[in-house]
């Protein structure tokens, strides 16, 4: 028995020593000697410095795992940093031969844990065709961080969970073509997928589950599960060609006492700027719930929302401001939760079309649907049931409400009201 106890103590001591050991130098040596091809044996590795893949020196690089692997990042910065040299666009004519020698940096099949307040997961700078797949990153700051310039990024089948910063962070980056698919992004306190002050074209988010990507406290926040933000007015920042389809996007406003968690949070928040509205956006076939505002659009144009299901909003499902040509067709709105309110708001917009949708049990005390200071817009073929208020056109011009059914159990409520404005039309 004494021998067995000694062996167990020795094993525990050796495991503790292994976990405390810094593997940074050892693994960096392997990377350099193998020209960027790092295959990790099953086990746990601790880093106090980033593993740097200098693609100009190493060429095409890959991190793969021979069994379950956990990397603990115990220092500041990313556990894995890939640095390329591509300064062109996605067009073939802008590529130098050296770029193709750096093509497709790959990370596959590992877990990264943060053990430092400034520890990140993976960072890509000036890369072409980066792929991250079957990766878990948690308890870090930012999960996957894209900086400066990148092209043709694929992130799939990943879990980005409980990070103090952002799950996938497009940080003042010039980037065309990024696909995010089949991922779980949950409980990242500063946002799930965040695009900030970037030059971005072609963002596709497909078949993902995004939940609770905002602070879990009662302090007001602007964080969102998907957040595109150009409000800092950085020179050259602009975003266009965005598709968010087939996702479940939800939480956190219904946690705690009747929506006191993360007030101000949104499922999808897209904020452009006057010179560069975010444009050509498709939001389709998603299920969205449990936030202050489900979809929040400001300075956008040419937006399509179709086939979405909205529920448990506190207070609004859809808020659109200072935008042009927003089309919302074939959506379902139902607050469902007993504490939820529900409402649709359009302000200072032009060329709107809200049509062929059902709206049930909205409790907003101004209006179920509000058009304020809008121009040349149409509401048609809507069915409103059990709503406390109806449709309100306020100081709007050239707008029409056509063939809508509005049922208000409250005898004092009016189905459709006009307050100011001119050249508006109602036909039911």
C-alpha positions as a Markdown table, in Angstrom:
| # | Residue | x | y | z |
|---|---|---|---|---|
| 1 | Unk | 0.0 | 0.0 | 0.0 |
| 2 | Unk | 2.8 | 2.4 | 0.9 |
| 3 | Unk | 4.5 | 1.7 | -2.5 |
| 4 | Unk | 1.2 | 2.4 | -4.3 |
| 5 | Unk | 0.7 | 5.7 | -2.5 |
| 6 | Unk | 4.3 | 6.8 | -3.4 |
| 7 | Unk | 3.7 | 5.9 | -7.0 |
| 8 | Unk | 0.5 | 8.0 | -7.0 |
| 9 | Unk | 2.2 | 11.0 | -5.4 |
| 10 | Unk | 5.0 | 10.7 | -8.0 |
| 11 | Unk | 2.5 | 10.6 | -10.8 |
| 12 | Unk | 0.7 | 13.7 | -9.5 |
| 13 | Unk | 3.9 | 15.6 | -9.0 |
| 14 | Unk | 5.0 | 14.7 | -12.5 |
| 15 | Unk | 1.7 | 15.8 | -14.0 |
| 16 | Unk | 1.8 | 19.1 | -12.1 |
| 17 | Unk | 5.3 | 19.7 | -13.4 |
| 18 | Unk | 4.3 | 18.9 | -16.9 |
| 19 | Unk | 1.4 | 21.3 | -16.8 |
| 20 | Unk | 3.6 | 24.1 | -15.3 |
| 21 | Unk | 6.3 | 23.6 | -18.0 |
| 22 | Unk | 6.5 | 26.2 | -20.7 |
| 23 | Unk | 6.5 | 24.4 | -24.1 |
| 24 | Unk | 6.9 | 27.6 | -26.2 |
| 25 | Unk | 10.6 | 27.2 | -27.1 |
| 26 | Unk | 10.3 | 23.5 | -27.7 |
| 27 | Unk | 7.3 | 23.8 | -30.0 |
| 28 | Unk | 8.7 | 26.9 | -31.8 |
| 29 | Unk | 11.8 | 24.9 | -32.6 |
| 30 | Unk | 9.7 | 22.1 | -34.1 |
| 31 | Unk | 7.8 | 24.6 | -36.2 |
| 32 | Unk | 11.0 | 26.2 | -37.6 |
| 33 | Unk | 12.7 | 22.8 | -38.2 |
| 34 | Unk | 9.6 | 21.3 | -39.9 |
| 35 | Unk | 9.0 | 24.4 | -42.0 |
| 36 | Unk | 5.7 | 25.1 | -40.4 |
| 37 | Unk | 4.3 | 21.6 | -40.2 |
| 38 | Unk | 3.4 | 21.1 | -36.5 |
| 39 | Unk | 1.8 | 17.8 | -35.5 |
| 40 | Unk | 1.1 | 17.6 | -31.8 |
| 41 | Unk | 0.9 | 14.3 | -30.0 |
| 42 | Unk | -2.1 | 13.8 | -27.7 |
| 43 | Unk | -1.7 | 15.7 | -24.5 |
| 44 | Unk | -1.5 | 19.1 | -22.8 |
| 45 | Unk | 0.8 | 21.9 | -23.7 |
| 46 | Unk | 1.5 | 25.2 | -21.9 |
| 47 | Unk | 2.7 | 28.3 | -23.6 |
| 48 | Unk | 4.0 | 31.5 | -22.2 |
| 49 | Unk | 4.8 | 33.0 | -25.6 |
| 50 | Unk | 3.0 | 32.9 | -28.9 |
| 51 | Unk | 3.9 | 30.2 | -31.4 |
| 52 | Unk | 4.8 | 32.3 | -34.5 |
| 53 | Unk | 4.3 | 31.0 | -38.1 |
| 54 | Unk | 6.3 | 33.4 | -40.3 |
| 55 | Unk | 4.9 | 32.2 | -43.6 |
| 56 | Unk | 7.5 | 34.1 | -45.6 |
| 57 | Unk | 10.2 | 31.9 | -44.1 |
| 58 | Unk | 8.2 | 28.7 | -43.5 |
| 59 | Unk | 5.9 | 28.6 | -46.5 |
| 60 | Unk | 2.5 | 26.8 | -46.3 |
| 61 | Unk | 2.0 | 25.8 | -42.6 |
| 62 | Unk | -0.4 | 23.6 | -40.7 |
| 63 | Unk | -1.1 | 22.6 | -37.1 |
| 64 | Unk | -2.6 | 19.1 | -36.7 |
| 65 | Unk | -3.2 | 16.8 | -33.8 |
| 66 | Unk | -2.5 | 13.1 | -33.2 |
| 67 | Unk | -5.3 | 12.7 | -30.7 |
| 68 | Unk | -6.9 | 15.1 | -28.2 |
| 69 | Unk | -4.7 | 18.2 | -27.6 |
| 70 | Unk | -5.1 | 21.1 | -25.2 |
| 71 | Unk | -2.9 | 24.2 | -25.5 |
| 72 | Unk | -3.0 | 26.5 | -22.5 |
| 73 | Unk | -2.0 | 30.1 | -23.3 |
| 74 | Unk | -0.4 | 31.5 | -20.1 |
| 75 | Unk | 1.0 | 34.7 | -21.6 |
| 76 | Unk | -0.3 | 37.7 | -23.5 |
| 77 | Unk | -1.2 | 37.5 | -27.2 |
| 78 | Unk | -2.4 | 34.6 | -29.4 |
| 79 | Unk | -1.4 | 31.0 | -28.8 |
| 80 | Unk | -0.9 | 30.7 | -32.6 |
| 81 | Unk | 0.1 | 33.6 | -34.7 |
| 82 | Unk | 0.2 | 33.3 | -38.5 |
| 83 | Unk | 1.9 | 36.2 | -40.4 |
| 84 | Unk | 1.9 | 36.3 | -44.2 |
| 85 | Unk | 2.9 | 38.8 | -46.8 |
| 86 | Unk | -0.1 | 39.1 | -49.0 |
| 87 | Unk | -0.9 | 42.8 | -49.7 |
| 88 | Unk | -3.0 | 42.3 | -52.8 |
| 89 | Unk | -6.7 | 41.6 | -53.3 |
| 90 | Unk | -8.5 | 38.4 | -54.0 |
| 91 | Unk | -7.9 | 38.9 | -57.7 |
| 92 | Unk | -5.4 | 36.5 | -59.3 |
| 93 | Unk | -3.5 | 39.3 | -61.0 |
| 94 | Unk | -2.5 | 40.8 | -57.6 |
| 95 | Unk | -0.8 | 37.7 | -56.3 |
| 96 | Unk | 3.0 | 37.3 | -56.2 |
| 97 | Unk | 4.5 | 33.8 | -56.6 |
| 98 | Unk | 5.6 | 34.0 | -52.9 |
| 99 | Unk | 2.0 | 34.3 | -51.8 |
| 100 | Unk | 1.1 | 30.9 | -53.1 |
| 101 | Unk | 4.0 | 29.4 | -51.2 |
| 102 | Unk | 2.2 | 30.6 | -48.1 |
| 103 | Unk | -1.2 | 29.5 | -49.1 |
| 104 | Unk | -3.8 | 28.0 | -46.8 |
| 105 | Unk | -2.4 | 28.1 | -43.2 |
| 106 | Unk | -4.4 | 25.4 | -41.4 |
| 107 | Unk | -5.4 | 24.8 | -37.8 |
| 108 | Unk | -7.3 | 21.6 | -37.1 |
| 109 | Unk | -8.5 | 19.6 | -34.2 |
| 110 | Unk | -7.3 | 21.2 | -31.0 |
| 111 | Unk | -8.4 | 23.0 | -27.9 |
| 112 | Unk | -7.0 | 26.4 | -26.7 |
| 113 | Unk | -7.5 | 27.6 | -23.2 |
| 114 | Unk | -6.7 | 31.1 | -21.9 |
| 115 | Unk | -4.8 | 31.5 | -18.7 |
| 116 | Unk | -3.9 | 35.2 | -18.9 |
| 117 | Unk | -6.1 | 38.2 | -19.2 |
| 118 | Unk | -4.7 | 39.1 | -22.6 |
| 119 | Unk | -4.4 | 35.6 | -24.0 |
| 120 | Unk | -6.0 | 35.1 | -27.4 |
| 121 | Unk | -6.6 | 31.9 | -29.4 |
| 122 | Unk | -5.4 | 32.3 | -33.0 |
| 123 | Unk | -4.4 | 35.4 | -35.0 |
| 124 | Unk | -4.1 | 35.8 | -38.8 |
| 125 | Unk | -2.3 | 38.7 | -40.5 |
| 126 | Unk | -1.8 | 39.1 | -44.3 |
| 127 | Unk | -2.8 | 35.5 | -45.0 |
| 128 | Unk | -4.4 | 33.9 | -48.0 |
| 129 | Unk | -7.0 | 31.0 | -47.6 |
| 130 | Unk | -6.6 | 30.5 | -43.8 |
| 131 | Unk | -8.7 | 27.6 | -42.6 |
| 132 | Unk | -9.7 | 26.9 | -38.9 |
| 133 | Unk | -11.7 | 23.7 | -38.4 |
| 134 | Unk | -12.7 | 21.5 | -35.4 |
| 135 | Unk | -11.1 | 23.9 | -32.9 |
| 136 | Unk | -12.3 | 24.8 | -29.4 |
| 137 | Unk | -11.2 | 28.1 | -27.8 |
| 138 | Unk | -12.4 | 29.1 | -24.4 |
| 139 | Unk | -11.6 | 31.3 | -21.4 |
| 140 | Unk | -9.3 | 33.4 | -23.6 |
| 141 | Unk | -9.7 | 37.0 | -24.5 |
| 142 | Unk | -10.5 | 36.9 | -28.3 |
| 143 | Unk | -11.0 | 33.5 | -30.0 |
| 144 | Unk | -10.0 | 34.0 | -33.6 |
| 145 | Unk | -8.5 | 37.5 | -34.4 |
| 146 | Unk | -8.2 | 38.8 | -37.9 |
| 147 | Unk | -6.0 | 41.8 | -38.3 |
| 148 | Unk | -4.6 | 44.2 | -41.0 |
| 149 | Unk | -5.4 | 42.2 | -44.2 |
| 150 | Unk | -6.5 | 38.7 | -45.1 |
| 151 | Unk | -8.3 | 37.0 | -47.9 |
| 152 | Unk | -10.6 | 33.9 | -48.4 |
| 153 | Unk | -10.9 | 32.8 | -44.8 |
| 154 | Unk | -12.9 | 29.7 | -43.7 |
| 155 | Unk | -13.9 | 29.0 | -40.1 |
| 156 | Unk | -16.0 | 25.9 | -39.7 |
| 157 | Unk | -17.1 | 23.3 | -37.1 |
| 158 | Unk | -15.6 | 25.3 | -34.2 |
| 159 | Unk | -16.6 | 26.0 | -30.6 |
| 160 | Unk | -15.8 | 29.5 | -29.4 |
| 161 | Unk | -17.0 | 29.6 | -25.8 |
| 162 | Unk | -16.8 | 31.8 | -22.7 |
| 163 | Unk | -14.1 | 34.2 | -23.9 |
| 164 | Unk | -13.8 | 37.6 | -22.2 |
| 165 | Unk | -13.6 | 39.4 | -25.5 |
| 166 | Unk | -14.9 | 38.4 | -29.0 |
| 167 | Unk | -15.5 | 35.0 | -30.5 |
| 168 | Unk | -14.5 | 35.9 | -34.0 |
| 169 | Unk | -13.0 | 39.4 | -34.3 |
| 170 | Unk | -12.5 | 41.3 | -37.6 |
| 171 | Unk | -10.5 | 44.1 | -36.1 |
| 172 | Unk | -9.8 | 47.0 | -38.5 |
| 173 | Unk | -9.0 | 44.4 | -41.2 |
| 174 | Unk | -9.1 | 44.7 | -45.0 |
| 175 | Unk | -10.8 | 41.4 | -45.8 |
| 176 | Unk | -12.8 | 39.9 | -48.7 |
| 177 | Unk | -14.4 | 36.5 | -48.6 |
| 178 | Unk | -14.9 | 35.0 | -45.2 |
| 179 | Unk | -17.2 | 32.0 | -44.5 |
| 180 | Unk | -18.2 | 31.1 | -41.0 |
| 181 | Unk | -20.2 | 27.8 | -40.9 |
| 182 | Unk | -21.5 | 25.1 | -38.5 |
| 183 | Unk | -20.0 | 26.8 | -35.4 |
| 184 | Unk | -21.1 | 27.4 | -31.9 |
| 185 | Unk | -20.3 | 30.9 | -30.5 |
| 186 | Unk | -21.5 | 31.2 | -26.9 |
| 187 | Unk | -20.9 | 33.5 | -24.0 |
| 188 | Unk | -18.2 | 35.6 | -25.5 |
| 189 | Unk | -18.6 | 38.8 | -23.4 |
| 190 | Unk | -17.8 | 41.4 | -26.1 |
| 191 | Unk | -19.7 | 39.8 | -29.0 |
| 192 | Unk | -19.9 | 36.6 | -31.0 |
| 193 | Unk | -18.8 | 37.7 | -34.5 |
| 194 | Unk | -17.7 | 41.4 | -34.4 |
| 195 | Unk | -16.6 | 43.5 | -37.4 |
| 196 | Unk | -15.2 | 46.8 | -36.3 |
| 197 | Unk | -14.0 | 49.6 | -38.5 |
| 198 | Unk | -13.0 | 47.3 | -41.3 |
| 199 | Unk | -13.0 | 47.2 | -45.1 |
| 200 | Unk | -15.1 | 44.0 | -45.6 |
| 201 | Unk | -16.8 | 42.4 | -48.5 |
| 202 | Unk | -18.5 | 38.9 | -48.6 |
| 203 | Unk | -19.2 | 37.8 | -45.0 |
| 204 | Unk | -21.2 | 34.6 | -44.9 |
| 205 | Unk | -22.5 | 33.3 | -41.6 |
| 206 | Unk | -24.3 | 30.0 | -42.1 |
| 207 | Unk | -25.9 | 27.3 | -40.0 |
| 208 | Unk | -24.4 | 28.6 | -36.7 |
| 209 | Unk | -25.7 | 28.8 | -33.2 |
| 210 | Unk | -24.9 | 32.1 | -31.4 |
| 211 | Unk | -26.0 | 32.5 | -27.8 |
| 212 | Unk | -25.3 | 34.9 | -25.0 |
| 213 | Unk | -22.5 | 36.8 | -26.6 |
| 214 | Unk | -22.6 | 39.8 | -24.3 |
| 215 | Unk | -21.9 | 40.6 | -20.7 |
| 216 | Unk | -24.0 | 38.6 | -18.2 |
| 217 | Unk | -24.7 | 41.5 | -15.9 |
| 218 | Unk | -27.2 | 44.3 | -15.6 |
| 219 | Unk | -24.9 | 47.0 | -17.0 |
| 220 | Unk | -26.1 | 48.5 | -20.3 |
| 221 | Unk | -24.3 | 47.1 | -23.4 |
| 222 | Unk | -24.1 | 47.6 | -27.1 |
| 223 | Unk | -22.7 | 44.0 | -27.6 |
| 224 | Unk | -24.4 | 41.7 | -30.0 |
| 225 | Unk | -24.3 | 38.1 | -31.2 |
| 226 | Unk | -23.4 | 39.4 | -34.6 |
| 227 | Unk | -22.1 | 43.0 | -34.6 |
| 228 | Unk | -20.9 | 45.1 | -37.5 |
| 229 | Unk | -19.9 | 48.6 | -36.3 |
| 230 | Unk | -18.5 | 51.5 | -38.4 |
| 231 | Unk | -19.5 | 54.2 | -35.9 |
| 232 | Unk | -15.9 | 55.2 | -35.1 |
| 233 | Unk | -15.8 | 56.7 | -38.6 |
| 234 | Unk | -12.4 | 55.4 | -39.5 |
| 235 | Unk | -11.1 | 56.4 | -42.9 |
| 236 | Unk | -11.8 | 53.8 | -45.6 |
| 237 | Unk | -13.9 | 51.6 | -43.3 |
| 238 | Unk | -16.9 | 50.1 | -45.2 |
| 239 | Unk | -18.8 | 46.9 | -45.2 |
| 240 | Unk | -21.0 | 45.3 | -47.9 |
| 241 | Unk | -22.3 | 41.9 | -49.1 |
| 242 | Unk | -23.3 | 40.2 | -45.9 |
| 243 | Unk | -25.4 | 37.0 | -45.6 |
| 244 | Unk | -26.6 | 35.7 | -42.3 |
| 245 | Unk | -28.7 | 32.5 | -42.9 |
| 246 | Unk | -30.0 | 29.5 | -41.2 |
| 247 | Unk | -28.8 | 30.3 | -37.7 |
| 248 | Unk | -30.2 | 30.3 | -34.2 |
| 249 | Unk | -29.3 | 33.6 | -32.5 |
| 250 | Unk | -30.4 | 34.3 | -29.0 |
| 251 | Unk | -29.8 | 35.5 | -25.4 |
| 252 | Unk | -29.2 | 37.1 | -23.0 |
| 253 | Unk | -32.0 | 39.6 | -22.1 |
| 254 | Unk | -34.4 | 37.0 | -20.7 |
| 255 | Unk | -32.0 | 35.7 | -18.1 |
| 256 | Unk | -32.4 | 37.0 | -14.6 |
| 257 | Unk | -35.3 | 39.0 | -13.4 |
| 258 | Unk | -37.5 | 39.8 | -16.5 |
| 259 | Unk | -34.8 | 40.9 | -18.9 |
| 260 | Unk | -32.4 | 42.8 | -16.6 |
| 261 | Unk | -29.3 | 41.0 | -18.0 |
| 262 | Unk | -27.4 | 42.8 | -20.8 |
| 263 | Unk | -29.9 | 45.6 | -21.4 |
| 264 | Unk | -29.3 | 47.1 | -24.9 |
| 265 | Unk | -27.9 | 43.8 | -26.3 |
| 266 | Unk | -28.9 | 42.6 | -29.8 |
| 267 | Unk | -28.9 | 39.5 | -31.9 |
| 268 | Unk | -27.8 | 41.3 | -35.1 |
| 269 | Unk | -26.6 | 44.9 | -34.8 |
| 270 | Unk | -25.3 | 46.6 | -38.0 |
| 271 | Unk | -24.2 | 50.2 | -37.7 |
| 272 | Unk | -22.9 | 52.0 | -40.8 |
| 273 | Unk | -22.1 | 55.7 | -41.2 |
| 274 | Unk | -23.6 | 58.4 | -43.5 |
| 275 | Unk | -20.9 | 58.2 | -46.1 |
| 276 | Unk | -20.7 | 54.4 | -46.1 |
| 277 | Unk | -23.9 | 52.7 | -45.1 |
| 278 | Unk | -23.5 | 49.0 | -44.8 |
| 279 | Unk | -25.2 | 47.6 | -47.9 |
| 280 | Unk | -26.3 | 44.5 | -49.7 |
| 281 | Unk | -27.3 | 42.5 | -46.6 |
| 282 | Unk | -29.4 | 39.3 | -46.5 |
| 283 | Unk | -30.8 | 38.0 | -43.2 |
| 284 | Unk | -32.7 | 34.9 | -43.9 |
| 285 | Unk | -34.2 | 31.8 | -42.3 |
| 286 | Unk | -32.9 | 32.5 | -38.8 |
| 287 | Unk | -34.6 | 31.9 | -35.4 |
| 288 | Unk | -33.9 | 34.9 | -33.1 |
| 289 | Unk | -34.9 | 35.6 | -29.5 |
| 290 | Unk | -34.2 | 36.7 | -26.0 |
| 291 | Unk | -32.5 | 40.1 | -26.4 |
| 292 | Unk | -33.4 | 43.8 | -26.0 |
| 293 | Unk | -33.6 | 44.2 | -29.8 |
| 294 | Unk | -33.4 | 41.3 | -32.2 |
| 295 | Unk | -32.3 | 43.2 | -35.3 |
| 296 | Unk | -30.9 | 46.7 | -35.0 |
| 297 | Unk | -30.0 | 48.5 | -38.3 |
| 298 | Unk | -28.6 | 52.0 | -38.6 |
| 299 | Unk | -27.3 | 53.6 | -41.8 |
| 300 | Unk | -27.9 | 50.6 | -44.0 |
| 301 | Unk | -29.3 | 50.1 | -47.5 |
| 302 | Unk | -30.5 | 47.4 | -49.8 |
| 303 | Unk | -31.3 | 44.9 | -47.0 |
| 304 | Unk | -33.5 | 41.8 | -47.3 |
| 305 | Unk | -35.0 | 40.1 | -44.2 |
| 306 | Unk | -37.0 | 37.0 | -45.1 |
| 307 | Unk | -38.2 | 33.7 | -43.5 |
| 308 | Unk | -37.0 | 34.7 | -40.0 |
| 309 | Unk | -38.8 | 33.8 | -36.8 |
| 310 | Unk | -38.6 | 36.5 | -34.1 |
| 311 | Unk | -39.7 | 35.8 | -30.5 |
| 312 | Unk | -39.2 | 37.0 | -26.9 |
| 313 | Unk | -38.0 | 40.6 | -27.6 |
| 314 | Unk | -37.7 | 43.2 | -24.9 |
| 315 | Unk | -38.9 | 45.6 | -26.2 |
| 316 | Unk | -38.3 | 45.5 | -30.0 |
| 317 | Unk | -38.0 | 42.8 | -32.6 |
| 318 | Unk | -36.8 | 45.0 | -35.5 |
| 319 | Unk | -35.5 | 48.6 | -35.3 |
| 320 | Unk | -34.3 | 50.3 | -38.5 |
| 321 | Unk | -33.0 | 53.9 | -38.6 |
| 322 | Unk | -31.6 | 56.2 | -41.3 |
| 323 | Unk | -31.8 | 53.4 | -43.9 |
| 324 | Unk | -32.9 | 52.9 | -47.5 |
| 325 | Unk | -34.6 | 50.1 | -49.4 |
| 326 | Unk | -35.1 | 47.6 | -46.5 |
| 327 | Unk | -37.4 | 44.8 | -47.5 |
| 328 | Unk | -38.8 | 42.5 | -44.8 |
| 329 | Unk | -41.1 | 39.8 | -46.3 |
| 330 | Unk | -42.4 | 36.5 | -44.9 |
| 331 | Unk | -41.3 | 36.8 | -41.3 |
| 332 | Unk | -43.1 | 35.7 | -38.1 |
| 333 | Unk | -43.1 | 37.9 | -35.0 |
| 334 | Unk | -44.4 | 36.7 | -31.7 |
| 335 | Unk | -43.0 | 37.8 | -28.3 |
| 336 | Unk | -44.2 | 34.6 | -26.7 |
| 337 | Unk | -42.7 | 35.2 | -23.2 |
| 338 | Unk | -45.0 | 36.7 | -20.7 |
| 339 | Unk | -42.4 | 39.5 | -19.9 |
| 340 | Unk | -41.7 | 40.3 | -23.6 |
| 341 | Unk | -43.1 | 43.3 | -25.3 |
| 342 | Unk | -42.5 | 43.2 | -29.1 |
| 343 | Unk | -42.4 | 46.1 | -31.6 |
| 344 | Unk | -41.3 | 47.1 | -35.0 |
| 345 | Unk | -39.8 | 50.6 | -35.5 |
| 346 | Unk | -38.7 | 52.4 | -38.6 |
| 347 | Unk | -37.3 | 56.0 | -38.3 |
| 348 | Unk | -36.0 | 58.3 | -40.9 |
| 349 | Unk | -36.1 | 55.6 | -43.6 |
| 350 | Unk | -37.0 | 55.6 | -47.3 |
| 351 | Unk | -38.1 | 52.9 | -49.7 |
| 352 | Unk | -39.2 | 50.4 | -47.0 |
| 353 | Unk | -41.3 | 47.3 | -47.7 |
| 354 | Unk | -42.8 | 45.3 | -44.8 |
| 355 | Unk | -45.1 | 42.6 | -46.2 |
| 356 | Unk | -46.6 | 39.2 | -45.9 |
| 357 | Unk | -45.9 | 38.6 | -42.3 |
| 358 | Unk | -47.7 | 37.7 | -39.1 |
| 359 | Unk | -47.4 | 39.8 | -35.9 |
| 360 | Unk | -48.9 | 38.6 | -32.7 |
| 361 | Unk | -49.3 | 39.9 | -29.1 |
| 362 | Unk | -47.1 | 43.0 | -29.5 |
| 363 | Unk | -47.4 | 45.1 | -26.3 |
| 364 | Unk | -45.5 | 48.3 | -27.3 |
| 365 | Unk | -47.6 | 51.1 | -26.0 |
| 366 | Unk | -46.7 | 53.5 | -28.9 |
| 367 | Unk | -47.5 | 51.2 | -31.8 |
| 368 | Unk | -47.0 | 47.6 | -32.9 |
| 369 | Unk | -45.5 | 49.1 | -36.0 |
| 370 | Unk | -44.2 | 52.6 | -36.1 |
| 371 | Unk | -43.1 | 54.6 | -39.2 |
| 372 | Unk | -41.7 | 57.9 | -38.1 |
| 373 | Unk | -40.3 | 60.5 | -40.5 |
| 374 | Unk | -40.2 | 57.9 | -43.3 |
| 375 | Unk | -40.7 | 58.4 | -47.0 |
| 376 | Unk | -42.1 | 56.4 | -49.9 |
| 377 | Unk | -42.7 | 53.2 | -48.0 |
| 378 | Unk | -45.3 | 50.4 | -47.9 |
| 379 | Unk | -46.8 | 48.1 | -45.3 |
| 380 | Unk | -48.9 | 45.4 | -47.0 |
| 381 | Unk | -50.6 | 42.1 | -46.4 |
| 382 | Unk | -49.8 | 42.0 | -42.7 |
| 383 | Unk | -51.8 | 40.1 | -40.1 |
| 384 | Unk | -51.7 | 41.7 | -36.6 |
| 385 | Unk | -53.4 | 39.7 | -33.9 |
| 386 | Unk | -53.9 | 40.4 | -30.1 |
| 387 | Unk | -51.7 | 43.5 | -30.2 |
| 388 | Unk | -52.2 | 46.4 | -27.7 |
| 389 | Unk | -51.7 | 49.0 | -30.4 |
| 390 | Unk | -51.9 | 49.0 | -34.2 |
| 391 | Unk | -49.9 | 50.8 | -36.9 |
| 392 | Unk | -48.8 | 54.4 | -36.6 |
| 393 | Unk | -47.6 | 56.6 | -39.4 |
| 394 | Unk | -46.0 | 59.7 | -37.7 |
| 395 | Unk | -44.7 | 62.6 | -39.8 |
| 396 | Unk | -44.2 | 60.4 | -42.8 |
| 397 | Unk | -44.7 | 61.2 | -46.4 |
| 398 | Unk | -45.8 | 59.1 | -49.4 |
| 399 | Unk | -46.3 | 56.0 | -47.3 |
| 400 | Unk | -49.1 | 53.4 | -47.7 |
| 401 | Unk | -50.8 | 50.8 | -45.5 |
| 402 | Unk | -52.5 | 48.2 | -47.9 |
| 403 | Unk | -54.6 | 45.2 | -47.2 |
| 404 | Unk | -53.6 | 44.7 | -43.6 |
| 405 | Unk | -55.7 | 42.9 | -40.9 |
| 406 | Unk | -55.3 | 44.6 | -37.5 |
| 407 | Unk | -57.0 | 43.0 | -34.5 |
| 408 | Unk | -56.8 | 45.0 | -31.2 |
| 409 | Unk | -58.7 | 43.5 | -28.2 |
| 410 | Unk | -58.4 | 46.9 | -26.4 |
| 411 | Unk | -61.5 | 48.9 | -27.4 |
| 412 | Unk | -59.6 | 52.2 | -27.1 |
| 413 | Unk | -56.9 | 51.2 | -29.6 |
| 414 | Unk | -57.0 | 52.2 | -33.2 |
| 415 | Unk | -55.9 | 49.8 | -35.9 |
| 416 | Unk | -54.2 | 52.4 | -38.1 |
| 417 | Unk | -53.3 | 56.0 | -37.1 |
| 418 | Unk | -51.7 | 58.8 | -39.0 |
| 419 | Unk | -50.1 | 61.7 | -37.1 |
| 420 | Unk | -48.9 | 64.4 | -39.3 |
| 421 | Unk | -47.2 | 63.9 | -42.7 |
| 422 | Unk | -48.7 | 64.0 | -46.1 |
| 423 | Unk | -49.6 | 62.0 | -49.2 |
| 424 | Unk | -50.1 | 58.8 | -47.2 |
| 425 | Unk | -52.7 | 56.2 | -48.1 |
| 426 | Unk | -54.6 | 53.6 | -46.2 |
| 427 | Unk | -56.6 | 50.8 | -47.9 |
| 428 | Unk | -57.9 | 47.8 | -46.1 |
